[in-house]
Amino acid sequence: MLKRTVRLALCVSLLATHAGAVEILSADTQAFVQDSGAIDAIYTLGFRDPEGRSAIKQIGQFYEPVAFTRALLHSSSGQVDVAMKSLGGGYYSAEYARSEPAGKYELELHFRSDYRFADPTVADGRELLAVWFNPPRWTLPVDKSVVKLVLPLALPDGVRVPEDISPDIVDALGFVSDPNNRAEQSHYALVYADYRAERRLTVYAERAKLAPQVTHRVRVYIPRAAMPNLSAERTTRPVDDSAQRTVGSAATPRADATAFWDLTAWDYLKLSPFILFFGNGLLLCIELLLFGLPLALLDRRLQTRWFDAVFALKESKLIHPTRGILFGLTAAVVLVRFLWLCASAVAWGTVKLLRLHPLLDTWMKRRVPDYVAPEITVSTFRRPGFVPELPAEEAALVLGRPIKALNTLVLRMQQKGVVRIVNRNPLQLFVADVSRAEGPVELALLEALTPQGTLTREGVDRVLGELTRCMQPKVWRADIAATAADYKARADRAWNELRAAPFATRGRLFELHWAPLYLHDAFFSMVGETIGHVPVASAADSALGALAGVRTEASPLGGVMAIQDFATGVVGAIEHGVATSLDRIEALFGFDNGAPNGTPNGVPPGAPAYAVGYDACHSACHSACHSACHSACHDACHSACHDACACHSACHDACHSSCAGSF
């Protein structure tokens, strides 16, 4: 939007031979707003002249075009005609018909200004017009300044006195006052004025003791339909910048229809990209004539390729930002290339001239650089012993516990009020408040939930993948072995502190420090030894009930086994997702030695036991247990053995030797 400073300033200097200090008593303005946005004004200036004069040498600056229809000087001895003569640039002089002595006078000016004093704007979805006007600005103080702005809003026939103008009538007319402008007035009221057989709504604004050079501006807002013949153009005089202020608290941007030839240098600068783009073809033709033809002749004479280097016509297209012929910015690019070529030629010529001197030539000769044998340094960004601070779910991934990572994430989101655990096995969640979700991992879990609140295999894989991506910036410099050992040590310390506490307080302490406790490899057995049996009927909104709640089932091998409900709740969905996510984690930590992803489960032959352990454990347990105890041992083995499986005599030795804790 083009911003221009709008000031209607009539800087009047009452200058005459032997003139003294003039006292301005009053300034009264009646401004009649026309349908086109122009103003018919009657301006009356009351002043006391202590010495007398025959003319006011300069009045201005008026908004042009302006036409004076009447100019009179009133005094106690009668009235005198006044002639307004243009001084150029919007300034006028007022010459009396005869010389007047010292005394009290009133200067009455009737004029029409065809400048547009209404600016289109928008407030609260309503199309409005910012209508404004200000009388002449003086270099002397004004005791009392009054502006009566007569708007093109006809009042109902029932309005006989100003008191009949009610708020309902004003609202029906669509009138909106400017609170900031209203606060500047000493007195502000809505009255009426009879104009062209209509009783029109009029704004009465009064300011007392107006300081020198202060503009008394009045601004209001009316519906755009009230001025159907609004002019589309302004004039060459300044524009009122106050039209871009606000109505109440709503912003009121303005559509400025200033003529193209009336723009400032800054306006042309802002329009230059559009001028260059659409005038690209014409500018290219001019450049070809100015320096393209000379370059072509030089190329033919000197066997150079400067023309191709500057214009690059072989790579040109019809429409392209930097290579377009018809539309684009190619003309500007060509000009930059030509200027660079000229600068290079000047630099080359300067060097040639300097080298004419033998001493300078010797100093400027190129020296062959000394040979330096290349050095190759192999380094890594990882810092030995560096252990990053990770949240519990990311620490679980470092320890190779993807199920614990998911359970930790779900439990933390429940404690924050994002979700609520409806069922632990199979895991079913109810989304309580999406707005409390933080970070991409929590949002990924919410997006992965089915309409029933469960997690599919694909959903689990997406959540673990997002968790891995979020963890990557934190562990790229970490010592993975030291990190895993540190978090295992933290889990041991947490359980030692819990065992040292009185038995009655252990449940409460578990709720406060459940995250490091849950990361322990022997979490299930540690709960039984330290706190005791936690039935599956325990409340799922507590950490102890959710993580340690167990149910008992008959074992196919005989006896009774305990199964942790929450740990097995996502085993079915994670069966495929764990393998994919562990591959991604292994690649992040370099476990697969850079092997391609085409090998089964992303683990190449000969990979470290950390990566192979999962595949061996998964294959052995799945094949051995699936047909016999799908609902019990299968689920238990896939929830990290130590946590969910109490059948140590049947599974522990085989799983531990192959998995080594990696799952």
C-alpha positions as CSV (number, residue, x, y, z in Angstrom):
1,M,0.0,0.0,0.0
2,L,1.4,3.4,-1.0
3,K,1.8,5.7,1.9
4,R,1.9,9.4,1.4
5,T,1.8,12.2,3.9
6,V,-1.6,13.9,3.7
7,R,-1.7,17.4,5.1
8,L,-4.1,20.1,4.1
9,A,-2.0,23.1,5.3
10,L,-2.8,26.7,4.6
11,C,0.3,28.3,6.2
12,V,-0.7,31.9,6.2
13,S,1.8,34.7,6.8
14,L,0.2,38.0,7.5
15,L,3.0,40.1,6.2
16,A,2.9,43.7,5.2
17,T,5.0,46.8,5.5
18,H,5.4,47.7,9.2
19,A,3.3,44.7,10.2
20,G,3.0,43.8,13.8
21,A,2.1,40.6,15.7
22,V,-1.4,39.4,14.6
23,E,-3.7,37.7,17.1
24,I,-5.9,35.0,15.7
25,L,-9.1,34.9,17.7
26,S,-11.1,32.2,15.9
27,A,-11.2,29.9,12.9
28,D,-14.5,28.5,11.8
29,T,-14.9,26.0,9.0
30,Q,-18.0,24.5,7.4
31,A,-16.9,21.6,5.1
32,F,-19.6,20.1,2.9
33,V,-18.6,16.6,1.7
34,Q,-19.6,16.0,-1.9
35,D,-20.5,12.6,-3.5
36,S,-17.2,12.6,-5.4
37,G,-15.1,13.1,-2.3
38,A,-14.5,16.8,-2.9
39,I,-15.1,19.5,-0.4
40,D,-17.1,22.8,-0.6
41,A,-15.8,24.9,2.3
42,I,-16.7,28.2,4.0
43,Y,-13.7,29.3,6.0
44,T,-14.0,32.3,8.4
45,L,-10.9,33.6,10.2
46,G,-11.3,36.2,12.9
47,F,-8.1,38.1,13.8
48,R,-6.9,41.4,15.3
49,D,-4.5,43.4,13.3
50,P,-2.6,45.9,15.5
51,E,-1.1,48.0,12.6
52,G,-3.1,47.5,9.4
53,R,-2.2,46.2,5.9
54,S,-3.3,45.9,2.3
55,A,-2.7,42.2,1.7
56,I,-2.0,38.9,3.1
57,K,1.2,38.1,1.2
58,Q,0.9,34.3,1.2
59,I,-1.7,31.6,2.1
60,G,-1.2,28.0,1.5
61,Q,-0.7,25.2,0.7
62,F,-4.1,24.4,-0.8
63,Y,-5.1,21.0,-2.1
64,E,-5.3,21.4,-5.9
65,P,-7.3,21.8,-8.0
66,V,-8.9,24.5,-5.9
67,A,-11.3,27.2,-7.0
68,F,-12.2,30.3,-5.0
69,T,-15.8,31.4,-5.5
70,R,-15.9,34.2,-2.9
71,A,-13.4,36.1,-0.8
72,L,-14.4,39.0,1.6
73,L,-12.9,40.9,4.4
74,H,-15.4,42.0,7.1
75,S,-14.7,44.9,9.5
76,S,-16.7,47.4,11.5
77,S,-16.7,49.8,8.6
78,G,-18.1,47.3,6.1
79,Q,-16.8,44.6,3.8
80,V,-14.0,44.7,1.3
81,D,-13.5,42.5,-1.7
82,V,-10.4,40.3,-1.7
83,A,-8.7,38.9,-4.8
84,M,-7.0,35.5,-4.5
85,K,-3.9,35.3,-6.8
86,S,-1.9,32.1,-7.4
87,L,1.8,32.1,-6.4
88,G,2.4,28.6,-7.8
89,G,2.8,25.3,-6.0
90,G,-0.6,25.6,-4.3
91,Y,0.1,29.0,-2.6
92,Y,-2.1,32.1,-3.0
93,S,-2.0,35.7,-1.9
94,A,-5.1,37.7,-0.7
95,E,-5.0,41.3,-1.9
96,Y,-7.5,43.7,-0.4
97,A,-9.4,46.1,-2.7
98,R,-8.1,48.9,-0.4
99,S,-5.7,49.3,2.4
100,E,-7.2,48.7,5.9
101,P,-6.1,50.3,9.2
102,A,-5.5,48.5,12.4
103,G,-8.6,46.8,13.8
104,K,-10.5,43.6,14.2
105,Y,-11.4,41.7,11.0
106,E,-12.9,38.5,9.6
107,L,-11.6,36.9,6.4
108,E,-14.3,34.8,4.7
109,L,-13.2,32.4,2.0
110,H,-15.5,30.2,-0.1
111,F,-13.7,27.6,-2.1
112,R,-14.1,24.2,-3.8
113,S,-11.3,21.6,-3.5
114,D,-11.6,18.7,-5.9
115,Y,-9.1,16.6,-3.9
116,R,-10.6,13.3,-2.7
117,F,-11.2,13.6,1.1
118,A,-12.6,10.1,1.4
119,D,-10.5,6.9,1.5
120,P,-11.9,3.4,1.1
121,T,-11.2,1.2,4.0
122,V,-12.5,-2.0,5.7
123,A,-13.3,-2.6,9.4
124,D,-14.9,-5.7,10.9
125,G,-15.8,-6.9,7.4
126,R,-17.7,-3.6,6.6
127,E,-16.7,-1.5,3.6
128,L,-16.4,2.1,4.9
129,L,-15.0,5.4,3.8
130,A,-12.7,7.4,6.0
131,V,-13.9,11.0,5.5
132,W,-11.7,13.7,6.9
133,F,-10.9,17.4,6.7
134,N,-8.7,19.9,8.4
135,P,-8.7,23.8,8.1
136,P,-5.6,25.9,7.5
137,R,-2.7,25.4,9.8
138,W,-1.2,28.6,11.3
139,T,2.1,29.7,12.6
140,L,0.3,31.6,15.4
141,P,-1.8,30.2,18.2
142,V,-5.6,30.0,17.6
143,D,-7.8,30.8,20.6
144,K,-10.7,28.7,19.3
145,S,-10.9,26.4,16.2
146,V,-14.3,24.9,15.1
147,V,-14.8,22.4,12.3
148,K,-18.3,21.4,11.1
149,L,-18.0,18.5,8.8
150,V,-21.3,18.1,6.9
151,L,-21.6,14.4,5.8
152,P,-23.7,13.0,2.8
153,L,-26.0,11.3,5.3
154,A,-29.6,12.5,5.2
155,L,-31.4,12.6,8.6
156,P,-35.1,11.5,8.9
157,D,-37.8,14.1,8.6
158,G,-38.6,13.9,12.3
159,V,-35.3,15.5,13.4
160,R,-36.1,19.1,14.3
161,V,-33.5,20.0,16.9
162,P,-30.0,18.4,17.5
163,E,-31.4,16.6,20.6
164,D,-33.6,14.5,18.2
165,I,-30.5,12.8,16.8
166,S,-30.5,9.5,18.8
167,P,-27.9,6.7,18.8
168,D,-30.4,4.5,16.9
169,I,-30.6,7.0,14.1
170,V,-26.8,7.4,13.9
171,D,-26.3,3.6,13.9
172,A,-29.0,3.2,11.1
173,L,-27.0,5.7,9.0
174,G,-23.9,3.6,9.4
175,F,-21.9,6.4,11.0
176,V,-18.7,5.4,13.0
177,S,-16.6,7.8,14.9
178,D,-12.9,7.6,15.3
179,P,-12.2,7.3,19.1
180,N,-8.7,8.6,18.8
181,N,-9.7,11.6,16.8
182,R,-12.7,12.3,19.1
183,A,-10.4,12.3,22.1
184,E,-8.3,15.1,20.6
185,Q,-11.3,17.5,20.6
186,S,-12.2,19.9,23.4
187,H,-15.9,19.5,22.4
188,Y,-17.4,17.0,20.1
189,A,-21.1,16.6,19.1
190,L,-23.4,15.4,16.4
191,V,-25.6,18.1,15.0
192,Y,-27.3,18.8,11.6
193,A,-26.9,21.2,8.7
194,D,-29.4,22.0,6.0
195,Y,-27.8,21.5,2.6
196,R,-29.5,21.0,-0.8
197,A,-33.0,20.5,0.5
198,E,-31.7,17.9,3.0
199,R,-31.0,17.9,6.7
200,R,-27.6,16.2,6.9
201,L,-25.7,14.7,9.8
202,T,-22.9,17.0,10.8
203,V,-19.9,16.5,13.1
204,Y,-19.1,19.5,15.3
205,A,-15.5,19.5,16.6
206,E,-14.0,22.2,18.7
207,R,-10.5,22.7,20.0
208,A,-9.5,25.5,22.3
209,K,-6.0,27.2,22.5
210,L,-4.7,25.5,19.4
211,A,-0.9,25.6,19.4
212,P,1.1,27.0,16.4
213,Q,1.5,24.6,13.5
214,V,-1.0,22.2,15.0
215,T,-3.5,20.7,12.5
216,H,-7.1,20.6,13.6
217,R,-8.2,17.4,11.8
218,V,-11.7,15.8,12.0
219,R,-12.1,12.2,10.8
220,V,-15.1,9.9,10.8
221,Y,-16.2,6.7,8.9
222,I,-19.4,6.3,6.8
223,P,-20.7,3.5,4.6
224,R,-19.1,3.3,1.2
225,A,-22.6,3.3,-0.4
226,A,-23.1,6.8,0.9
227,M,-20.8,8.2,-1.8
228,P,-21.6,6.4,-5.0
229,N,-19.8,8.9,-7.2
230,L,-16.5,8.7,-5.3
231,S,-13.6,9.8,-7.5
232,A,-11.1,7.0,-8.3
233,E,-8.1,9.4,-8.4
234,R,-6.5,11.9,-6.1
235,T,-4.6,15.0,-7.0
236,T,-1.0,16.1,-6.8
237,R,-1.2,17.5,-3.3
238,P,-0.3,15.5,-0.1
239,V,-2.6,12.8,1.2
240,D,-3.9,12.4,4.7
241,D,-2.0,9.5,6.3
242,S,-4.5,9.4,9.2
243,A,-7.0,7.5,6.9
244,Q,-5.0,4.4,7.6
245,R,-5.7,4.4,11.3
246,T,-8.2,2.2,13.1
247,V,-11.9,2.1,13.8
248,G,-12.1,0.9,17.4
249,S,-9.7,-2.0,17.5
250,A,-10.1,-3.1,13.9
251,A,-7.4,-2.3,11.4
252,T,-8.5,-0.1,8.4
253,P,-6.2,-0.6,5.5
254,R,-6.9,1.7,2.5
255,A,-7.0,1.1,-1.2
256,D,-5.1,4.0,-2.6
257,A,-5.9,5.0,-6.2
258,T,-3.2,7.5,-6.6
259,A,-2.3,8.2,-10.2
260,F,0.8,6.5,-11.6
261,W,2.6,9.7,-12.5
262,D,2.0,11.0,-8.9
263,L,4.1,8.3,-7.2
264,T,7.2,9.1,-5.2
265,A,10.7,7.7,-5.9
266,W,10.1,5.0,-3.2
267,D,6.9,4.0,-4.8
268,Y,8.6,3.6,-8.2
269,L,11.3,1.5,-6.4
270,K,8.7,-0.8,-5.0
271,L,7.0,-1.2,-8.4
272,S,10.3,-1.7,-10.3
273,P,10.2,-5.6,-10.2
274,F,6.8,-5.5,-11.9
275,I,8.0,-2.9,-14.4
276,L,11.1,-5.0,-15.2
277,F,9.1,-8.3,-15.4
278,F,6.4,-7.1,-17.9
279,G,8.8,-4.7,-19.8
280,N,11.5,-7.3,-20.1
281,G,11.2,-7.7,-23.9
282,L,11.4,-4.0,-24.6
283,L,14.4,-3.5,-22.2
284,L,16.2,-6.4,-23.8
285,C,15.8,-4.7,-27.2
286,I,17.2,-1.5,-25.8
287,E,20.2,-3.3,-24.3
288,L,20.9,-5.1,-27.6
289,L,21.1,-1.8,-29.3
290,L,23.1,0.0,-26.6
291,F,25.8,-2.5,-25.8
292,G,24.8,-5.9,-27.4
293,L,25.8,-4.8,-30.9
294,P,29.2,-3.3,-29.8
295,L,30.0,-6.5,-28.0
296,A,29.1,-8.6,-31.0
297,L,31.4,-6.5,-33.2
298,L,34.2,-6.8,-30.6
299,D,33.7,-10.6,-30.5
300,R,34.1,-10.8,-34.2
301,R,37.2,-8.7,-34.2
302,L,38.9,-10.1,-31.1
303,Q,37.6,-13.7,-31.3
304,T,36.1,-13.4,-27.9
305,R,32.7,-14.6,-26.5
306,W,31.6,-11.6,-24.5
307,F,28.2,-11.3,-26.2
308,D,27.3,-14.8,-25.2
309,A,28.6,-14.3,-21.7
310,V,26.4,-11.2,-21.2
311,F,23.2,-12.2,-23.0
312,A,23.3,-16.0,-22.8
313,L,20.7,-16.3,-25.6
314,K,21.3,-20.0,-26.1
315,E,19.9,-20.7,-22.6
316,S,17.0,-18.3,-23.0
317,K,13.3,-19.2,-22.8
318,L,10.1,-17.3,-23.7
319,I,9.0,-16.8,-20.1
320,H,11.5,-17.4,-17.2
321,P,12.5,-15.4,-14.1
322,T,16.2,-15.1,-15.1
323,R,16.3,-16.4,-18.7
324,G,13.0,-15.1,-20.2
325,I,12.9,-13.1,-23.4
326,L,9.4,-11.8,-23.3
327,F,8.6,-11.8,-19.6
328,G,11.1,-12.1,-16.8
329,L,14.0,-10.3,-15.1
330,T,16.6,-11.1,-17.8
331,A,17.1,-7.5,-18.7
332,A,18.3,-6.8,-15.1
333,V,20.5,-9.9,-15.1
334,V,22.0,-8.8,-18.5
335,L,22.7,-5.3,-17.1
336,V,24.5,-6.8,-14.1
337,R,26.6,-9.1,-16.3
338,F,27.6,-6.2,-18.5
339,L,28.6,-4.0,-15.6
340,W,30.6,-6.8,-14.2
341,L,32.3,-7.3,-17.6
342,C,33.1,-3.5,-17.7
343,A,34.5,-3.6,-14.1
344,S,36.6,-6.6,-15.0
345,A,37.9,-4.8,-18.1
346,V,38.8,-1.8,-16.0
347,A,40.6,-3.9,-13.5
348,W,42.5,-5.8,-16.2
349,G,43.5,-2.5,-17.9
350,T,44.6,-1.0,-14.6
351,V,46.8,-4.1,-13.9
352,K,48.3,-3.8,-17.4
353,L,49.2,-0.2,-16.9
354,L,50.7,-0.8,-13.5
355,R,52.9,-3.6,-14.8
356,L,54.5,-1.3,-17.3
357,H,56.7,-0.2,-14.5
358,P,59.5,-2.9,-14.1
359,L,59.5,-2.8,-10.3
360,L,55.7,-3.2,-10.1
361,D,55.8,-5.9,-12.8
362,T,58.4,-7.9,-10.7
363,W,56.3,-7.5,-7.6
364,M,53.0,-8.5,-9.3
365,K,54.4,-11.6,-11.1
366,R,52.7,-14.8,-10.0
367,R,54.8,-17.0,-7.7
368,V,54.6,-20.7,-7.8
369,P,53.2,-21.9,-4.4
370,D,55.3,-24.2,-2.3
371,Y,54.3,-27.8,-2.4
372,V,52.6,-29.0,0.7
373,A,51.9,-32.7,1.1
374,P,48.2,-33.4,1.7
375,E,47.0,-34.6,5.0
376,I,44.1,-36.9,5.6
377,T,42.5,-36.9,9.0
378,V,39.9,-39.4,10.0
379,S,37.8,-38.3,12.9
380,T,34.5,-38.7,14.5
381,F,32.1,-36.3,16.2
382,R,31.4,-38.7,19.0
383,R,32.9,-37.8,22.4
384,P,34.0,-40.8,24.5
385,G,32.1,-41.0,27.7
386,F,29.5,-38.4,26.7
387,V,26.0,-39.2,28.0
388,P,23.1,-37.0,26.9
389,E,20.1,-36.3,29.0
390,L,17.2,-38.2,27.5
391,P,13.5,-38.6,28.4
392,A,12.5,-42.0,29.6
393,E,11.0,-43.2,26.3
394,E,14.2,-42.2,24.4
395,A,16.4,-43.9,27.1
396,A,14.3,-47.0,26.6
397,L,15.2,-47.0,22.9
398,V,18.9,-46.6,23.7
399,L,18.6,-49.7,26.0
400,G,16.8,-51.6,23.2
401,R,13.4,-51.6,24.9
402,P,10.9,-50.3,22.2
403,I,7.9,-51.7,24.1
404,K,8.9,-49.9,27.3
405,A,9.4,-46.7,25.2
406,L,5.8,-46.9,23.9
407,N,4.4,-47.7,27.4
408,T,6.4,-44.9,28.9
409,L,5.1,-42.5,26.3
410,V,1.5,-43.5,26.8
411,L,1.7,-43.3,30.6
412,R,3.4,-39.8,30.4
413,M,0.6,-38.6,28.0
414,Q,-2.0,-39.9,30.4
415,Q,-0.4,-38.1,33.4
416,K,-0.5,-34.8,31.3
417,G,-4.2,-35.3,30.5
418,V,-3.7,-35.9,26.7
419,V,-5.1,-39.5,26.7
420,R,-6.7,-41.9,29.1
421,I,-6.1,-45.7,29.2
422,V,-9.4,-47.4,28.6
423,N,-8.0,-51.0,28.3
424,R,-4.5,-52.3,29.0
425,N,-4.7,-55.5,27.0
426,P,-5.2,-54.9,24.2
427,L,-4.1,-51.3,24.6
428,Q,-6.9,-49.0,24.0
429,L,-6.7,-45.2,24.6
430,F,-9.3,-42.4,24.7
431,V,-8.1,-39.0,23.5
432,A,-9.0,-36.5,26.3
433,D,-7.4,-33.2,25.2
434,V,-5.4,-32.9,22.0
435,S,-4.3,-29.4,22.8
436,R,-2.1,-30.7,25.7
437,A,0.0,-32.8,23.3
438,E,3.6,-31.5,23.0
439,G,6.2,-32.4,20.4
440,P,6.1,-34.5,17.2
441,V,6.2,-37.8,19.0
442,E,3.0,-37.3,21.0
443,L,1.2,-35.9,17.9
444,A,2.4,-38.9,15.9
445,L,0.9,-41.3,18.5
446,L,-2.4,-39.4,18.4
447,E,-2.4,-39.6,14.6
448,A,-1.6,-43.3,14.6
449,L,-4.6,-44.2,16.8
450,T,-7.5,-45.9,15.1
451,P,-11.0,-44.6,15.6
452,Q,-11.4,-47.3,18.3
453,G,-8.3,-45.9,20.1
454,T,-6.0,-48.9,19.3
455,L,-2.5,-49.0,17.7
456,T,-1.9,-51.0,14.5
457,R,1.5,-52.3,13.5
458,E,1.9,-49.5,11.0
459,G,1.0,-47.0,13.7
460,V,3.5,-48.4,16.1
461,D,6.2,-48.2,13.5
462,R,5.4,-44.6,12.8
463,V,5.5,-43.6,16.5
464,L,8.8,-45.4,17.0
465,G,10.2,-43.9,13.8
466,E,9.2,-40.4,15.0
467,L,10.7,-41.1,18.4
468,T,14.0,-42.2,16.7
469,R,14.1,-39.0,14.6
470,C,13.6,-36.8,17.6
471,M,16.3,-38.6,19.5
472,Q,18.9,-38.3,16.7
473,P,20.0,-34.7,17.3
474,K,20.7,-35.6,21.0
475,V,22.8,-38.8,20.5
476,W,24.9,-38.0,17.4
477,R,27.8,-37.1,19.7
478,A,27.0,-39.6,22.4
479,D,29.0,-42.6,23.6
480,I,26.3,-45.3,23.1
481,A,27.8,-47.9,25.4
482,A,28.4,-45.4,28.1
483,T,24.9,-44.0,27.7
484,A,23.3,-47.5,28.0
485,A,25.5,-48.3,31.1
486,D,24.6,-44.9,32.7
487,Y,20.9,-45.4,32.4
488,K,21.1,-49.0,33.7
489,A,23.0,-47.6,36.7
490,R,20.4,-45.0,37.2
491,A,17.7,-47.7,37.3
492,D,19.8,-49.7,39.8
493,R,20.2,-46.6,42.0
494,A,16.4,-45.9,41.8
495,W,15.5,-49.4,43.0
496,N,18.1,-49.3,45.8
497,E,16.6,-46.1,47.1
498,L,13.1,-47.6,46.8
499,R,14.2,-50.7,48.8
500,A,15.8,-48.5,51.5
501,A,12.5,-46.6,52.0
502,P,9.8,-47.8,54.5
503,F,7.4,-50.3,53.0
504,A,4.4,-48.1,53.6
505,T,5.9,-45.2,51.5
506,R,7.2,-47.3,48.6
507,G,4.0,-47.0,46.5
508,R,4.0,-43.2,46.7
509,L,7.7,-43.1,45.9
510,F,7.1,-45.3,42.9
511,E,4.6,-42.9,41.5
512,L,7.2,-40.1,41.8
513,H,10.1,-41.9,40.3
514,W,8.5,-44.6,38.1
515,A,10.5,-43.7,34.9
516,P,14.0,-44.9,35.9
517,L,12.5,-47.8,37.8
518,Y,10.6,-49.0,34.7
519,L,13.9,-49.1,32.7
520,H,15.4,-51.8,34.9
521,D,15.8,-55.2,33.1
522,A,14.2,-57.1,36.0
523,F,11.4,-54.6,36.6
524,F,8.7,-57.2,37.0
525,S,10.5,-59.2,39.6
526,M,11.8,-56.1,41.4
527,V,8.2,-54.9,41.8
528,G,7.2,-58.2,43.4
529,E,10.1,-58.2,45.7
530,T,9.9,-54.5,46.7
531,I,6.2,-53.6,46.6
532,G,4.4,-56.9,46.2
533,H,1.7,-58.3,43.9
534,V,-0.2,-55.6,42.0
535,P,-3.6,-57.0,40.7
536,V,-4.7,-56.2,37.2
537,A,-7.8,-54.5,38.6
538,S,-5.6,-51.7,40.0
539,A,-6.5,-48.2,38.6
540,A,-4.8,-47.6,35.2
541,D,-4.4,-43.9,35.9
542,S,-1.6,-44.6,38.4
543,A,1.9,-45.5,37.2
544,L,2.1,-48.5,39.6
545,G,-1.3,-49.9,38.4
546,A,-0.6,-49.4,34.8
547,L,3.0,-50.7,34.7
548,A,2.9,-53.5,37.3
549,G,-0.7,-54.8,37.2
550,V,-0.6,-58.5,36.5
551,R,-3.0,-61.3,35.7
552,T,-2.4,-65.0,36.3
553,E,-3.0,-67.8,33.8
554,A,-2.3,-71.5,33.6
555,S,1.0,-72.3,32.0
556,P,1.1,-74.9,29.2
557,L,4.2,-76.3,30.9
558,G,2.3,-76.7,34.1
559,G,1.7,-74.4,37.1
560,V,0.6,-70.8,37.0
561,M,2.4,-67.8,35.4
562,A,1.9,-64.1,35.9
563,I,1.5,-61.8,32.8
564,Q,1.9,-58.1,32.9
565,D,-1.2,-56.6,31.1
566,F,0.2,-53.2,30.1
567,A,3.5,-54.6,28.8
568,T,1.6,-57.2,26.6
569,G,-1.0,-54.7,25.4
570,V,0.9,-53.6,22.4
571,V,2.8,-56.8,21.6
572,G,0.5,-57.8,18.8
573,A,0.9,-54.5,17.1
574,I,4.6,-54.1,17.8
575,E,5.5,-57.6,16.5
576,H,6.4,-56.2,13.1
577,G,7.1,-52.6,14.1
578,V,9.8,-53.4,16.5
579,A,12.0,-55.0,13.9
580,T,11.7,-52.1,11.6
581,S,12.3,-49.5,14.3
582,L,15.3,-51.4,15.8
583,D,16.8,-51.4,12.3
584,R,16.4,-47.7,12.2
585,I,18.0,-47.3,15.7
586,E,20.8,-49.7,14.7
587,A,21.5,-47.6,11.6
588,L,21.5,-44.4,13.7
589,F,24.1,-45.8,16.2
590,G,26.1,-47.6,13.5
591,F,25.3,-51.1,14.8
592,D,25.0,-52.6,11.3
593,N,28.4,-51.3,10.2
594,G,26.8,-49.5,7.3
595,A,25.3,-52.6,5.8
596,P,22.6,-52.2,3.2
597,N,18.9,-52.4,4.2
598,G,18.3,-55.3,1.8
599,T,19.3,-58.0,4.3
600,P,16.6,-59.6,6.4
601,N,15.5,-57.3,9.2
602,G,18.2,-55.0,8.2
603,V,20.9,-57.2,9.9
604,P,23.7,-58.4,7.7
605,P,25.7,-61.6,8.3
606,G,28.4,-61.1,10.8
607,A,26.7,-58.1,12.5
608,P,27.3,-57.5,16.2
609,A,25.3,-59.5,18.7
610,Y,23.4,-56.4,19.8
611,A,21.7,-56.3,16.4
612,V,21.5,-60.1,15.8
613,G,20.2,-60.8,19.3
614,Y,16.7,-59.4,18.5
615,D,16.4,-61.5,15.3
616,A,17.6,-64.7,17.0
617,C,15.3,-64.1,20.0
618,H,12.4,-63.2,17.9
619,S,12.7,-66.2,15.6
620,A,13.4,-68.8,18.3
621,C,10.6,-67.7,20.7
622,H,8.1,-67.1,17.9
623,S,8.6,-70.5,16.3
624,A,8.7,-72.4,19.6
625,C,5.9,-70.8,21.4
626,H,3.4,-69.6,18.8
627,S,1.4,-72.8,18.4
628,A,1.4,-73.8,22.0
629,C,0.8,-70.7,24.0
630,H,-0.1,-67.8,21.7
631,S,-2.1,-65.9,24.3
632,A,0.4,-66.3,27.1
633,C,4.1,-67.1,26.4
634,H,4.1,-65.5,23.0
635,D,2.9,-62.2,24.3
636,A,5.2,-62.4,27.3
637,C,8.3,-63.2,25.3
638,H,7.7,-60.3,23.0
639,S,7.3,-57.8,25.9
640,A,11.0,-58.1,26.6
641,C,11.0,-61.5,28.5
642,H,12.2,-60.1,31.8
643,D,9.2,-57.8,32.2
644,A,6.3,-60.0,31.0
645,C,7.4,-63.6,31.3
646,A,7.5,-65.4,34.6
647,C,8.3,-68.8,33.0
648,H,12.0,-68.5,33.8
649,S,12.5,-72.2,33.8
650,A,11.3,-72.6,30.3
651,C,12.4,-69.5,28.5
652,H,14.9,-67.5,30.4
653,D,18.1,-69.4,29.6
654,A,17.4,-69.7,25.9
655,C,16.3,-66.0,25.5
656,H,19.0,-64.5,27.6
657,S,21.8,-66.3,25.8
658,S,20.7,-65.1,22.4
659,C,19.1,-61.8,23.1
660,A,21.6,-60.5,25.7
661,G,19.1,-57.9,26.8
662,S,18.8,-56.2,23.5
663,F,15.0,-56.8,23.4
